[in-house]
Amino acid sequence: MKDPDCVNFLQQILPKLHLRWSGFQRVRRQVCRRLRNRFLKLGLEDFTSYRTYLLDHPDEWSNVDACCRITISRFYRDAVVFEQLCQVLPTLIQLGQERRDSSICCWCAGCASGEEVYTLKPIEHFRLSGLKLFLPLHILGTDIDEYLLSRARRGCYPKGTLKELPKPWIAKAFDGDRQYCLKSAFREGIEFEQQDIRKQMPDSLFHLILCRYLAFTYFEPMLQQKVLQGILDRLVPEGILVIGKKESLPINGKSQLIKLSSTGIYQKKSANYPPSNPR
Ligand SMILES: C[S@@+](CC[C@H](N)C(=O)[O-])C[C@H]1O[C@@H](n2cnc3c(N)ncnc32)[C@H](O)[C@@H]1O
């Protein structure tokens, strides 16, 4: 398989799926491999014949879409982001207390096999539960991929996915040596749900939303704007949005957010922002 043939194919098909080529450039090899396996399974020879096949078989687009999902994730991914989030979470708990909420509601959009969702549990146990003000975290993980969600519900991982997680936490939060399975205390207050964020989002409000390495890397600008608006609609005033450390937000929602760090942590402005100037 020649790389230019696949690049050419991707540049033509990604806009039809509302995805953008620039997001896929670096990770194209795994997508190309999957697409090639798919067209060989259909008895086709090359990307040119696959393109023709797609014209005659519109149902095949769902398989192309599935081939274009990047599923890389790991616990405590971009450690500095979680270190900074740990500084912000007490303020979020205070906000929850002021609102008389019984828990801090978190949504991980595009949660893959649950690595990000379960990253929040040791943070709750080891960094937050000892604070004078405390509220438990309730975490919803959503992903389009049912297979990844089944792995998330199982909660067992190879050692490699834990390498960024603080070492003492691994021993306390996981059982096992070849497969590391989360202990029951670190699975409480967690739900997983299958959702395509392009078409559906949760009905409730959240104090914290993580949407990392999904919409703001792979989606085309218009779709990014739509997703960001959906996220903002579901974030309580003064709630926190975390995007990927290397991602940036589309222009439309920026006016509703305050940038808290250069690593992708934002706060939704309060209803009465900017604060009135006391004279
Ligand atoms: C690169 S992973 C990022 C995982 C995690 N957020 C992280 O940063 O480690 C992207 C995830 O988004 C999921 N995904 C892709 N398209 C999606 C969609 N339209 N709706 C919901 N999830 C999607 C993929 O299945 C994958 O699990």
The ligand as a Gaussian input file, in Angstrom:
#p B3LYP/6-31G(d) Opt

LIG

0 1
 C       -7.733000       9.528000      21.092000
 S       -8.984000       8.845000      22.107000
 C       -8.899000       9.936000      23.496000
 C       -9.235000       9.235000      24.780000
 C       -9.134000      10.134000      26.020000
 N      -10.045000      11.241000      25.949000
 C       -7.726000      10.603000      26.232000
 O       -7.442000      11.781000      25.968000
 O       -6.882000       9.812000      26.642000
 C      -10.484000       9.375000      21.281000
 C      -11.730000       8.600000      21.697000
 O      -12.875000       9.239000      21.127000
 C      -13.771000       8.241000      20.656000
 N      -14.613000       8.812000      19.600000
 C      -14.287000       9.013000      18.298000
 N      -15.323000       9.572000      17.651000
 C      -16.310000       9.738000      18.567000
 C      -17.614000      10.281000      18.502000
 N      -18.112000      10.770000      17.357000
 N      -18.363000      10.319000      19.642000
 C      -17.862000       9.838000      20.804000
 N      -16.630000       9.303000      20.923000
 C      -15.859000       9.259000      19.820000
 C      -12.877000       7.113000      20.173000
 O      -13.568000       5.889000      20.148000
 C      -11.744000       7.166000      21.208000
 O      -12.017000       6.310000      22.268000

